[in-house]
């Protein structure tokens, strides 16, 4: 198990190594190897202490609506649903059927894997 001190040391060491190591450096260079090891330490610690959960369907819909600059009403019209049904999905009161999830993915550009939380 990685301790907080080890994690903080690895973060500091990465900051020192980043200006030194570049893509042209051989993979067996001691600085490149050390950067990989320090990165692995940070990744392992952060997976345990700062896990990133998968976004929920409502979060995905809201995010992609904002990205596409589309309103709930426009989305509802594009996929043939009522605006209240879209509101239900966003509020979490209902989950889309597989067919509607597919329409949401296609219309908003959401990865089906993200929608299905695979």
C-alpha positions in Angstrom: 0.0 0.0 0.0 1.3 3.4 -0.9 1.5 5.9 1.9 0.6 9.6 1.7 4.2 10.5 2.1 5.3 8.2 -0.7 2.5 9.7 -2.9 3.6 13.3 -2.1 7.2 12.4 -2.8 6.3 10.8 -6.1 4.3 13.9 -7.1 7.2 16.2 -6.3 9.7 13.9 -8.2 7.4 13.8 -11.2 7.5 17.6 -11.3 11.3 17.5 -11.3 11.5 14.8 -14.0 8.9 16.1 -16.5 11.2 18.9 -17.8 14.1 16.3 -18.2 12.2 13.4 -19.9 10.8 13.7 -23.4 9.5 11.4 -26.1 13.0 11.2 -27.7 14.6 9.8 -24.6 15.2 6.0 -24.7 12.8 4.0 -22.6 15.8 2.5 -20.7 17.1 5.9 -19.6 17.3 6.0 -15.8 15.2 9.3 -15.7 12.5 7.8 -18.0 12.4 4.6 -15.8 12.1 6.7 -12.7 9.3 8.8 -14.2 7.4 5.7 -15.0 7.8 4.3 -11.5 6.8 7.6 -9.9 3.8 7.8 -12.2 2.8 4.3 -11.2 2.9 5.2 -7.5 0.7 8.2 -8.1 -1.8 6.3 -10.2 -2.0 3.5 -7.6 -2.5 5.9 -4.7 -5.1 8.0 -6.6 -7.1 4.9 -7.6 -7.4 4.0 -4.0 -7.9 7.4 -2.4 -9.5 9.5 -5.2 -11.6 7.1 -7.2 -13.5 8.6 -10.1 -16.9 7.1 -10.5 -18.7 6.6 -13.7 -21.1 9.5 -14.5 -24.8 8.8 -14.0 -27.2 9.0 -16.9 -28.6 12.4 -15.8 -25.1 13.8 -15.6 -24.3 12.5 -19.1 -27.4 14.0 -20.6 -26.9 17.4 -19.0 -23.2 17.5 -20.0 -23.9 16.6 -23.6 -26.9 19.0 -23.8 -24.6 21.8 -22.7 -21.9 20.7 -25.2 -24.3 20.6 -28.1 -26.0 23.9 -27.0 -29.3 22.1 -27.2 -32.3 22.6 -25.0 -34.3 19.8 -23.4 -37.2 20.7 -25.7 -35.0 20.5 -28.8 -33.7 17.2 -27.7 -37.2 15.9 -27.1 -38.3 17.0 -30.6 -35.2 15.4 -32.2 -35.8 12.0 -30.7 -39.6 12.0 -30.6 -40.1 12.2 -26.9 -42.0 14.6 -24.7 -40.0 17.3 -22.9 -41.3 15.9 -19.6 -39.8 12.5 -20.4 -36.4 14.2 -20.9 -36.9 16.1 -17.7 -37.6 12.7 -16.0 -34.3 11.3 -17.3 -32.4 14.4 -16.1 -33.9 14.4 -12.7 -33.4 10.7 -12.2 -37.1 10.0 -11.8 -36.9 7.6 -14.8 -34.2 5.8 -16.8 -34.4 5.6 -20.6 -35.4 2.4 -22.2 -32.6 0.7 -24.3 -34.2 2.2 -27.5 -34.3 5.7 -26.0 -30.8 5.4 -24.6 -29.7 4.6 -28.1 -31.5 7.7 -29.5 -29.9 9.8 -26.8 -26.5 8.5 -27.6 -26.9 9.0 -31.3 -28.4 12.5 -31.0 -26.0 13.9 -28.3 -22.9 12.0 -29.3 -22.7 10.0 -26.1 -20.7 6.8 -26.2 -23.0 3.9 -25.7 -20.4 2.4 -23.3 -20.8 5.5 -21.1 -24.6 5.4 -21.2 -24.6 1.7 -20.3 -21.9 2.2 -17.7 -19.8 -0.6 -19.0 
